[in-house]
Amino acid sequence: MIVPIAMAAAPLAILLSLSGGVTIYAAFAVMLVFACCVMLAGRLLLSALRAEEIPLAGAWVLGVFASALVGYPFVVWAGLLAAHVLAAWGLVVLVWAFAWRGRFARSASTSQDEWTGLALCALATLAWCWDVAEAPRVLGRTGLFSAWIDYFIHGGVISQFGDPRAGRASIYLVDAPLQSYHYASYLLPAALALPLDLPGLPLATSLWLPLGFFTMCAGAFTLGRVLAGAPGGIAALAALTILPDPSNYALKNGFFSFHWHLLAFPGATYAVGIFLLAIAFLHRWLTAGGTRPLVAAFALGLGAALFRIHLFALGFAGLLASAVVATRLARQRTFTVLAVAIATFALFVWAFYALTDSLPALELFLTSVHEFQEPTAYTGWYATLLANYGAGFAVPVGLVLVVIAALGIFIVLYPVSVLVARRFGGLGAIDLAPVAFIACYGLLMVTAPTNKWDATELTVRPFVLLYAVVAAWTFAGFARWCSAGGERRARRALWSLALISGLGLAWISPQTGRLGLQPKFQWGWRFYPRQVQPGIVEAGAFLRAHSVAGDVLAVQDLPMRWVATDAAIQLVSLSGAPAYLAYGIAQISEPGARKQLALERHAALQAVTTAPNMGDAVQRLGGLGVQWYVVSGSRGPRWDAERSRADFVAGEIAVYAVRRR
């Protein structure tokens, strides 16, 4: 187990050190302990499920899943620090491993092809995550944030669960309850905030993303290996990490860039890896029988909702459909099962819209993805169809265009791989899984509601799971054909694919920024890269160095409309200190007590801004429970226009220490 643990720890440590906030030695030491806990937990769970044939890569995915979910109630609901909870979980794992030492030693796998798979997962993670991992260091040097702007928001959430400074419920609206969200993926990077003394931003860019990407790669290798042996595992991994995604060819719709979505929304990488492992368990259920693999598959599918709800909407339905169509009943009474499934789904959709005020996303979603993502290779097609033939014709064509934009060459390669498998190796019930996922994605596009006025939330973001399933399945199918004909041919195929994959990763590594990090749609360049306000990085470091647990920061003139980011969000992410009010649009987007509280706090801060003198302003801030008041702009507040009485000034940022007055 030492070698695979080191293989997992090494890329994560290297990328974490690129943030500039921790040395490579400290990063590697901490990541070794972390990887040991995750890998050991996953291996023990596989042993409990009697699924020891699942490779070590699958143990990693299962360990990440279990470690996050075990800590979820204690961190998210009870408010304990993630580091303390993970440490307790690690102790439980060690005691468990000691109690099962005999059984565990007999079941532990050390096959060379598994090490090869993990090594390729590590190389792929380094290749794709390097640029984002460097973003905090580049930010500190140039003031330019070279990653998707949402990382500032995610960094604050990570601090919320891991930084002792934050521990007062919502970090963006201090002392208010947490909003409902899929928080699970944040908990593992948050566990390192305390031991490494890092704020949320470097943990988001340099650990949250790499950890999720490695988990996705491990899930791809696991599924491919289960389907087609070790060559299939390497081929499936290559399909997701070496082949440029469809946004680079065919319709060239950049909003359906698989790799951009992974780098911009890293929570998706965790969910993709989990669902790929769930399908591997489903395969074991269909081939070996028993209830444990089936229970494991659906437990993974349900738990994925806490990692990425967008992917859960597609993944759980696809998993359920894959299991149903593989049963004997479905094969014997296909029409009856299909009719019941359609009726049940239709009833669910009717009830949802009847009981909520949601609006269908379909037509707005199609217009958005086909007309507002320029440049594409089919500019104006959808609008022309809509104008000339009406929605009855344009909408079905638009749905087909979405599938083509999302899957690209796999529209052709997947059917070919099915034909090859049918001719040379035969098809099993599990081979209907990609078809089930495609069908479920079609139904999701047709019936999904808008989410906070965004018609693409539940219709576009799940496509990464569809792409991952179809791509991994297709390449694993070809690998099964290439390795058929005996053990010698299988070994030759294994090492040939490993060599090709290694060379492919070396080739694609310098291009990952262009292929994945940079948005291919014009509007995305407003949010990448982003020049931050002069002084914001220095102010964040000052607040982190001088604030203590219980301190609260407030920012003058906080916008309450939609903005990609603001000074309050950035300072929270850079310091780990909670805000009296931040991320204003998220606090007022829905009616209720939270919106009322946010508006009251905004009014209270406006009163501070217009205070007649500094004494009155400080008295007001003290009454609000604020210890740090931040003013953004070239001039100070009305009561200190020259900023001469600020405790810290850098660029356009001035910080006032209220508790010292």
Secondary structure as UniProt FT lines:
FT   HELIX           2..17
FT   TURN            18..19
FT   HELIX           24..48
FT   TURN            49..50
FT   TURN            52..53
FT   HELIX           56..72
FT   HELIX           73..77
FT   HELIX           82..99
FT   HELIX           101..107
FT   HELIX           112..133
FT   HELIX           135..142
FT   STRAND          144..145
FT   TURN            149..150
FT   HELIX           151..162
FT   TURN            164..166
FT   TURN            174..175
FT   HELIX           184..190
FT   TURN            191..192
FT   HELIX           193..196
FT   HELIX           200..203
FT   HELIX           204..208
FT   HELIX           209..241
FT   HELIX           246..248
FT   TURN            250..251
FT   HELIX           254..256
FT   HELIX           258..264
FT   HELIX           267..288
FT   HELIX           292..303
FT   HELIX           304..306
FT   HELIX           309..325
FT   HELIX           328..332
FT   HELIX           334..355
FT   HELIX           362..371
FT   TURN            377..380
FT   HELIX           381..389
FT   HELIX           391..407
FT   TURN            408..409
FT   HELIX           410..424
FT   HELIX           429..432
FT   HELIX           433..447
FT   TURN            452..453
FT   TURN            455..462
FT   HELIX           463..483
FT   HELIX           487..508
FT   HELIX           509..511
FT   HELIX           513..517
FT   HELIX           522..526
FT   STRAND          530..531
FT   TURN            534..535
FT   HELIX           536..546
FT   TURN            549..550
FT   STRAND          553..555
FT   TURN            556..557
FT   HELIX           567..575
FT   HELIX           584..588
FT   HELIX           593..609
FT   HELIX           614..624
FT   STRAND          628..632
FT   HELIX           638..640
FT   TURN            641..642
FT   TURN            644..645
FT   STRAND          648..650
FT   TURN            651..652
FT   STRAND          653..657
FT   HELIX           658..660
//
